[in-house]
Amino acid sequence: MMYREFGNSSFKTSAIGMGTYYDVRWIFKTYLGVYSGKEQKVDAIKSGIDNGINLIDTAELYRSEKIIGSVIKQYKRDGLFLATKVFPTHLSPKSLEKALDRSLKNLDTNYVDLYQIHFPNPTIDLKKTLRTMEKMIDVGKMKYIGLSNFNLNLIKRAQNALSKYEITSVQINYNIFHRKNQRGIIDYCEKNHIAVMAYFPLGHGKATQPQYNKYFDHIRKTVGDVPNANIALAYLVSKHQNTFPIPRASNREHVMQNVKFSDLLLKDEEMKYLENRL
């Protein structure tokens, strides 16, 4: 398992993490008390941790915090890097603190390593939100501040609004198919030692579609019998030292496949080949 320092933190996480957004149907069903495939999801997360994946991402929106909480209590807490997100309607100081407390209760932990603003909310003062997050760091409820779905200008605004700490990570939709318009954010993050968490790292399943096999077949000539999905993940890890893809951990088979090929790195010519064709 490959580990890298996560942004400007001192924590080394697995280069590939586990995401726990399942789907909209899952979210709606949980409000009715139905947790479809819960045992399968628990098994997937446990398998990842048991095999070295220590970066786990969730959000209050995903309704998967309780599942993660039921798993992580079986492990040493300080060996895991746990990230969750606050919903954009909960960004006022009082609402944010309440939302964080709910997440901590759901996760059955005293702190989260990374607390992220899930989406920007122009109706709430970003500076006040960030200052509240700094306060939450001071009282020990969180360690690092992250942003999700922010454009470059908003990332810079957030960085400048902080008085005591820095932005540690930015989460964006980033994959081999959706990369060109993310270049500015990635360059800024590299320059400022900010981790990039890549959600939809397989292009929302696009990498596994048969019409792209011929391009991944070319890469397999040198890397061996590696599934399309893992070549797509390897592209992200190889392209940038600060990028951490978080593929969905919904079943054990996929998680173990990610573990098996977690150390794969592509050469420059292999990455350029994919970039010129996808």
Sequence and secondary structure as in RCSB ss.txt:
>XXXX:A:sequence
MMYREFGNSSFKTSAIGMGTYYDVRWIFKTYLGVYSGKEQKVDAIKSGIDNGINLIDTAELYRSEKIIGSVIKQY
KRDGLFLATKVFPTHLSPKSLEKALDRSLKNLDTNYVDLYQIHFPNPTIDLKKTLRTMEKMIDVGKMKYIGLSNF
NLNLIKRAQNALSKYEITSVQINYNIFHRKNQRGIIDYCEKNHIAVMAYFPLGHGKATQPQYNKYFDHIRKTVGD
VPNANIALAYLVSKHQNTFPIPRASNREHVMQNVKFSDLLLKDEEMKYLENRL
>XXXX:A:secstr
  EEE TTSS EEESS EE    HHHHHHHTTT  TTHHHHHHHHHHHHHTT  EEE  TTTT HHHHHHHHTTS
 GGG EEEEEE GGG SHHHHHHHHHHHHHHHTSS EEEEEESS  TTS HHHHHHHHHHHHHTTSEEEEEEES 
 HHHHHHHHHH SS  EEEEEEE BTTB GGGHHHHHHHHHTT EEEEESTTTTTGGGSGGGHHHHHHHHHHH S
  HHHHHHHHHHHH TTEEE  B  SHHHHHHHHHTTT    HHHHHHHHHH 
